[in-house]
């Protein structure tokens, strides 16, 4: 049949060295991107660096598997939307998520691990979580965050010289009064 419109011409090229199999997604980064769109479970095979934030649209589980997931992008690592859920399993203290954006906003608003929107959930099951550029690990923007274990470290919040950690979770929730 026609592909998208009438009168298309398609060329198929087969690589000379093609061995007959090609797995996609094949890298941990590709697997994270795929699962954020279509759902599923990703078990990290090695340490991973991600530079672009991901929008989680289907139920997704990440097994850190004793590995480190580092986010170097300038926004939020995971935005959980559209009724989705994100579960992060960290079986050992070596299971880590660290965010360290290449640029830091003056208000410290980039580098969150997650923002969870209305009707969505985020669950932390063990592991170590550190945000180096901001005072907030995760924000429930109408969604729900469940902490069932883990170690959490955020930058101190500083208001006119008064430092504290009051915003480690849920810095602001636009849906709450």
N, C-alpha and C positions, 0 to 999 in steps of 0.2 A: 504494500500500500504506500500511499504518499507519506512522507515524513514532514510534519508540520505544515508544509504548503505544497502546492503543485510544482511539477517540473524541477525536482532536485536531482543532482548528480552526486553520487557517493563513490569515493575511492577507498578501497581497503588495501592496506599495506601490511605485509607480514615481515617482521624483522628476520633477517637471515639466521641470527643466532638464537631465535626463540626456541625454548626447549619444550614448549607445549603447556607450561603452567605459569601463571602469574597471580600472585596473591595480592589483593588490595582490599582493605588497607593493610599495609605490611609493617610500617613503623609505628611506634607507640604514639607519636604525634598524630598520624593519620587515624589510628584507632580511636583516640580521644575525640578528634573532629567528627568522625563517623558516628560514634556513640552519642555525641551531643545532639546530633540531628535525628538519628533513627532509634536511639535507645540501645541498651545493652550493657554488657559488663566488659571492663578493660582491666587486665592485670598487667602492671608495668613489668617489662622484661629488664629494664635498665633505667638509669637516671635519665630524666627528660627535661629539656628546656623548651618552654612555650613562649612565643613572643606576641601572639595574638589571643585576645580573650575569646571565650567560647560561649555561645548561647545554647543552654540545655533546654531542649524542647520535648524530650521523651524521657521516661525513667532511665536513669544512668547510674551505674555503680562503678567506682574506681577502687581497685585493690592496689594499694601502694606497694605491697609485696617487698617491704624493706628497702624501697628505692626512694629517690628524691625527685619531686616534680617542682621545677623552678619556673616562675613566671616573671618575665622581664618586660612585659608590655606596659603601656601607659594608661590602662583602664582597670577593669575588673577581670579576674581570671575566669570565673563562671557567673553568668547571669541565668538564673533558673526561672524559666517563664512557661506560659501556656499550659499550666496544670502539671508540669513535670516535677520529678523528684531527682535529687542527687544524693547518693550515699557514698561516703568516703571511708574505706576500711584501711586502717593502719595497724598492722599486726605487731610491729616492733617500734622502738624509739627511732630506728633508722628510717622508718616510713615517714617521709616529710613532704610538706608543701611549704615552699618559701616564695614570697613575692618580693621582688626588688626591681621596680620599674627603672628604666633608664633615665627618665626625667621625673621630677617630683613637683606636684602642684603646690602652690603656697599654702593652700588649705589642707594639704595632705589627703585629699579625697581619692587618689588613685592607689592601686595596689591591693585592694580588698581581695580576699580569696573568693568571696561570693556575695551576690545580692540575690535575695529570694523574694520573688514577687507573689502577689495574692494568689492563693490556691495552690501554691507550690511548697515543697519541703526540702530541707537540707539536713542530713544526718551525719555527724562525725562519730565514727566508731574507732577510737584509739588513734595513735599516730601523733606527730608533732607538727604544729602549724605556726608559722612566723611571718608576720608582715613587717618589712623593714622601713616602709615609707609612710605608714599611716597608723592611726590609733585603733582602727577597726579591722577585725578579722572577717566578720560577716555581718551583713545587714538584712534584717527581715523587713522588706518593704511590702508588708501585707502578708507575707508568707510565714512559715514556721521553721525554726532552727532547733534541732535536737542534738544535744551533746551527751553522748553515751561513753565518753572516755577520750583521753588525749591530753596533750600539753599544748598550751596556747601562749604565744608571746606577741605583743604588739608594742609599737612605739608609744611612749607616754604622750598623753594629750596635754597640751600646754595652752592655758588661757592666762595671759598676762602674768606669766611666771608661776602660776599654780599648775603643778603637774599631777596627773592621776591617770588611771586606766578605766575610767567610767564608761568608755565607749568601745571596749574590746569587742562586744557584740552589740549590734543594733544602734549604731551612731544616730540614725534618724529613721523614722518610719512615716512616710508621707500619708499613710492611711490611718494613722492613729491621731486622736485629738491631743 
